[in-house]
Amino acid sequence: MLSKSWRLSIVPALLLMLSPALSSAQVNVSVSIAPPELPVYDQPPLPGDGYIWSPGYWAWGDDIQDYYWVPGTWVEAPQPGYLWTPGYWAANGAVFVWNAGYWGPQVGFYGGVNYGFGYGGRGYEGGYWQGGHLFYNRAVVNIGSVHVTNVYNKTVVNNVSVTRVSFNGGSGGVRAEPTAAEAAAARGPHVEATAAQRQQVETARGNPELRAASNHGRPAIAATPRAGNFSNPVPARNAAAPARNATAGAERPAGGAERPVPQPRLSTPRPAPEANASPRENPAPRENPAPRENPAPQTRAAPASPPRQAVPPRPATPVEPGREPEHTQAPRPAPKPQARPAPKPPEHPADHPAEHPKDNEHH
């Protein structure tokens, strides 16, 4: 880490001589550590007419010796017709220099860094001033439910590769140089950050959760609805859970642990009777209901008798007067014994002639 005196004296002077682009912008501080990548987050809805989006960025704190995230926010323009040019980090050799943002009638150079929401690296595509009113591009601005009639829809095509790099130049930085119009805007009339924007920076510096060492580049407060107002913040999409959420989460498992406790208790009595079921099965009197089911078929046989009484019309088809009384007992077996005595009458005449020769022989 370079000493503070080195950062504030020699390095800015060298950079001003080496880079004409930096000479047109205000140099605040330089650091020998590259800033983290820009987090991904959603833009809160527009709070009202006349507000302009100020994108979030990584600031450096000498007192904390760390980067901290300044959340993006909506801020009122200091005067009609002025637009916000975001600040940016520029690398030169082994140091990174911060160039502060400013208000002006034209958007100047901000390092080609893609801050999103209309700041794609060149100019501002989120809106423009006309007749003292700011017209908003619905394609890149979250209008929300606010009632504004000065809106339009223009698709923004980004011809530059979309990256999350937060600095210009150096190794791995954005390769961009200011255009003639951007350089002229930087030399034109400027207005510094408003009081609300400065309050946004001071509040962010005092929040330990916004430091890079704490959130690892994923701040829990990535954007706020208005400058200086940290209520209802918007977290980064992959934000690390803040400490207050961790305590709240710890209370949930504590209360949730009480609920699963009765669950194992309910499950234990259920297997208990299953284990005791074997000794309880020894007394077989409970299985005696099986013989009770025997009368059940008797009851079924009782109704079976009436259909047999209804069957008599079937044997009634062979009309035999001699067998009518037998139908009441068993119509089907009765004809079988009658069929057997039928051949007996022819046997008697055969016996008589046989007796005659025997009688003759005795005579």
Helices and strands as residue ranges (DSSP letters): H 4-8, H 10-18, H 20-23, E 27-31, E 51-54, E 57-61, E 66-70, E 72-76, E 83-85, E 88-92, E 95-99, E 102-104, E 127-130, E 133-137, E 151-152, E 167-168, H 180-187, H 195-205, G 208-210, H 212-215, E 223-224, H 243-258, H 262-267, H 271-281, G 284-287, H 289-292, H 295-310, G 321-323, G 325-328, H 335-339, H 344-362
